[in-house]
Amino acid sequence: MKNIGVILAGGSGTRFGSDKPKQFLRVAGRKILEHTLDTFQNSQTIDEVAIVTHKGYVDEVKELINVNSFSKVKKILLGGSTRNESSLAAINAYWSPAEQNEINLIFHDAVRPFVSNKILNDINTQLNNYNAIDVAIPSTDTIIEVEDSKIVSIPDRNKLMNGQTPQAFKLSTIKRAYDLGLKDPNFKATDDCGVIRKYLPEESIFVVDGDPTNIKITHELDLFISDKIFQIRHKQFFNQPSLEGMQGKVLVVFGGNDGIGGATADLAEVNGAKVFRFSRSLTGTDITKPNDVKSALELVYKECGNIDFVVNSAAILNRQPLAQMDYETINESLDINIKGAIIVAKESYSYLCKTNGQLLNYTSSSYTRGRAFYAVYSATKTAIVNLTQALAEEWELNNVRVNCINPERTKTPMRTKNFGMEAEDTLLKAEKVAEVSLKTLLGKFSGQLIYVKRI
């Protein structure tokens, strides 16, 4: 039976406090709606997708579909002022009494970008047995019923669950429920399972296990949480690309003499890439000087005719209290760690446009929280993350990807210089960071921060 994914993207974003609907805001380098559609596009259980949106955003939806080649999207429908009206738009669009062909409609909130293939697969399985499916997770909080600011009931939490989406139905079942509901002058329901429950009480609604990360982005805090979920979930990407994909690629590594940059260059060479390493100690290349970076890239392009990837791992760490740092040291850190990264990005752009290539940056755990003796270093690493996300958005239309690796404490010469000898089993190996770096280069995502951990 044909499965139609119905993406409900008609929200106004008023609760979010944005002048733009939240499904069009960006997280982890892409619009929230893009993340959601990507899962449905790549699901083997979804045959077709319809998007229900506000009339003022139809053109933006069309552009988003074209840019991403979302081939499963067959309909863009105008939604109503309520969730039920938007669902009804999809029901009417697919209802054809003459054909009498049953299909499944799988309704999903556009602003739940973390729906998993497992959930979609479980829904597909249970649609063989039931006409209505909900998705939920156990409630972790005590729920209280309140009237006039006083508790009147405390339901048993063991029987309570938090509803999510998708919600899935046989088309004939959900159509019948809505037909009955529309005859009710007091018709009102918060979701589609509510319509089934009220108007077709004899119909069993099977509950599929949801996922705590399948959150709905409703408030500003949810956007922050979403960014962190994407970082955690990125480990799934690293089992996909084969390093054989580096064969024949042209890779430029700034800071490629040793440490993470050197390990990345070594691993790329082993896997057949043509690698060019530049650093102050190796080639006299200073990334704080635009002409040095420009000359390095021109040299590579002249020899190879193209540049697929540019990696910038060049950085310095001076672990000192700010009050005791002289301005020469401060300026050196700012110049190399952030100004140099900007120069590398600017000079690489035209080459990466020609190959739909990727720029890869590096940050550290210090970007999330400044710590004593790391003030300048932490500031530059935070700047790298923002630079990455901004460039990913700027360069999206030219298919140039920009990502950032965030490794745990890693055994490198720079770390040894600052911390001395440390227990090997407490540090990440540069070779592991190199592997994740190459798989990120071979991935198709952009604007993302990828954590690398020992375990």
Phi, psi and omega in degrees: 000138185291133178255121179251119174277123180251110182265114183273102186237038183260005182297151182267341180080015183295322180291337180281341180078023181251153177278002180228141177306140188296337179294345179257003174281161184258143171214136181053041170087353181222161174293147182304318179299324178297316178300315182296312180296327181299319179296316179292323178299321185265359179282132179286345182267350181259124182266331185205155180229138171238139179248127177255119186220172178284146184300333181284352184238016180298317181296321179294322177295317179299316180297318180299320179295316182293317181299321184265357183054049178281085188290340181283345181285114183250339182223140168241114187248149178275128181271175179257192182278348179234164178301316182297321179295323178292318177298318181296328177300319179288319179301313181293327181294331183255351182281126179220095182303329183292323184280325179058029178265118181285139174223168176253132173254127183244099185276133181217140177291130178300331185265025167245080187283355186257015176302136187258161174297328179298315179299314180297320179293319179295320176299314180301319179296315185285341176292347173285342185245337185227157179265350181216133183229135171242166177234132183204162175233153179300142177287132179262349180252153172287130179261132179239143174262130189234137170226132180052042178064022178232142178289128177248345180198146173232096182296156178292116184298333180296342180258002184255143177223155175265120181287146175231190165232160015287159164239133189233147185210151162295136183303317182297327181289311182291328177294316180297318179297317180292323178301319178290319181297322182291344176276350182270118181297342179254024183302124177198131178208145183276340176206176186287327175297329177296326178293316177298313184300321184280320189255346174230064185299339179283348183274123178286137176249111181278139182255117176271142178297128177271206182216132180303334180276353180281059186278158174260125181278103185243320183241168183300324178299325180298327179294319178295315179298321181300319180299320179290322178297319178299321179297317180294320185286347184294347177299337180292333182291331192281356174263000186263297185290139174270140180293349174299339178294347178282348182305122176082355180284151178256119185238128176251128181239114172269128189085033187266014182284316182206193179061213183295318179299316179296318179295322179294317178297317180300312183294323178296319178296317179302327183262020168092008178279154173266112191249137176237123182254135177226137175196168178295319184282331185270314185235000183075015182275122180251112184290351176278355179248112183307321182294327177295314180293317180299316180295321180297314181291322177298321179299313181295316182295322179296322181282321189252336181085355177195162174225119182273318186222142172236125179246129176242101178252006182290126178193160176229153177234119172245103186272093181214154171296140183302319183298337182259358180277135175277163186291334176296317179292318178300311182296324178298316179297314179296319182295313184284312190286326181240313179297318178298320179296322178294318179296314179301316180297312183298315183286336182277338191307309185297325179289319182289332176299324184289337184243004189052048188272198185217141171256132181239124178250173178226136173240199176209172179299342180291348182288335185277334182205118178293141182232157179305138180077359181240017190306307183291315181299313180299320180298319181290326182286329172294320179298323179298318179297314180294323176299314180301310183294323180293316181292325178301321179286318180296322189262005185302314185294339177263010176059032173260121182266147178224124180226170184220131178264134178239090182275152170295181177306121188240140178286106178220163177302324180295321179290317180300322180298324184269332187239352182076199182282131179233158179300128183303322185285000177260356186242148174284144177275140180301330181295325178291318177298322179298318180297314178296322179300313181293322179291330174293317178300325182275351179282173183253000183272166182210154177074024188244152180252118187251118178278141174235122183236159180296322181242000000 
